[in-house]
Every structure is written in C-alpha cells, then in structure tokens.
Amino acid sequence: ASTNEATRTRSEILEANTLQVSRILAQATSSFTPHPSQPLVRLADLVHTVRPLHPTLRKASQSTETTFRVHEVGAQDLPSHGYIRDAPRQLDLPVQLLAQTESLYLEPLDIVLIVKGGAGKVGIVSKDVRQLSTPWIVGQSGIVLRMQASAPVDARALFLLLRSNQGQELLQSIVVGATTPLIQLRELMALSIWLPNSQLQDEAIQALELEDNLQDQIDQLRHEQAAI
C-alpha cells in the first residue's frame, strides 16, 4: 500500500474509534442516570478534599536551594474520555517542603475538580499514578475529591456521575462569579446527589475502563499517523 493509502486507512480507523468512544460515552451517560427513588447523600459524606499547594509555598520554588520536582494537574490536563494521562506542568520545590507536600500527592482514583476558571470540569486519576517517577499534585485552579473509606460508592461511579449532564448541571448550580467562575468548598460539600445502586456502579466502572482502553488505541493510532 502507498503512504497515502496507509494514512487514509489509519484516518478511517481513528475516526471510527472516535465515534465509538462517543457512542459508548453517550450510552454510559444515558444509563448512568440515578432514579429519584435512590437515596440522596451529601458529597461531604462520600469524600474528603485535598487542596492545592499553598501559594506562599509555591513562591519558594524560586529559591536556589536543592529541590525536588512535582507535576501539577490543571484544567487543560483533564481529558474528555478515560483517565488523566499526563501532567506536563513541572514545579521544583525546596527539599525542606517535602514533608508538607507528600500529603498532597495524587492517589489512584482521586477525582480532580476544577473550582476556579473552568469550574465544574472533572477528571479522574488512573491506578498507574504511583508508578510514575515524579508525583502529581493538583494545580491552583482545582481541588481533589478523595473517597472516604466507608463511602458506599466507587470513585469511578461518582466521577461519571459528576461528569454526566446531570452532574454538570448540579455543579453549575453552585458556580458563582461572572468574570472568574468559582465553586466554593462549603457549597460543594453540601451538594446532595443520588447514590447509584450497585448495578449502575458496575456499569459505570465498565464503561470508564472501556472508554479509557479505546482512548489509548486512538492515541496510539494518532502517534502512528503522525509518524507516517
């Protein structure tokens, strides 16, 4: 096959897979709609929060002391499909801040919520984050929702619920400010959401895993296409 034919073939595959991901996402969003008969719970009963590095500590990165590196996850790093895959923004901090920073490191299945600027945008951290050589922290525009040990819902199910049309409407209902949209922590934690049953949770987990797998294939095809 010629180069043009190979490029066209990969483009067709890429387009087909993109449509497949969109279809699966639509189906997952449609089926993952809690019924009004399901119990209502406050978000504060399901998660606790991990805040960004304090701005005054960030200024210490301008120091010439021995440093360690972290990567920051911002709004631009939250994908439309699957798990958060990359956090290219780097931050070098003095080693004296290591102990204070370790508690901020992102953990598997942490939900990243943007609360300033693109308020309401959400992403979820993959299980592979602990294998990275450089830890991740949330950027200044976001906050981390980490599941309570006793929470009766899987983080992936809660993430899909927050990312769904219904979840986005709920989050947008507490956004304030016109110039810089903002979600206040007090309002966020007071939100009441429908708790999905075990079947919906299983469907959500399967949908997210499949969505992420397809996105990985798409990324690989794009890499091949660029190389051609």
Secondary structure, 3 states (H helix, E strand, C coil): CCHHHHHHHHHHHHHHHHHHHHHHHHHHHHHCCCCCCCCEEEHHHCEEEECCCCHHHHHHHHCCCCEEEEEEECHHHCCCCCCECCCCEEEEEEHHHHHHHHCCCCCCCCEEEECECCCCCEEEECHHHHHCCCCEEECCCEEEEEECCCCCCCHHHHHHHHHCHHHHHHHHCCEECCCCCEECHHHHHCCEEECCCHHHHHHHHHHHHHHHHHHHHHHHHHHHHHHC
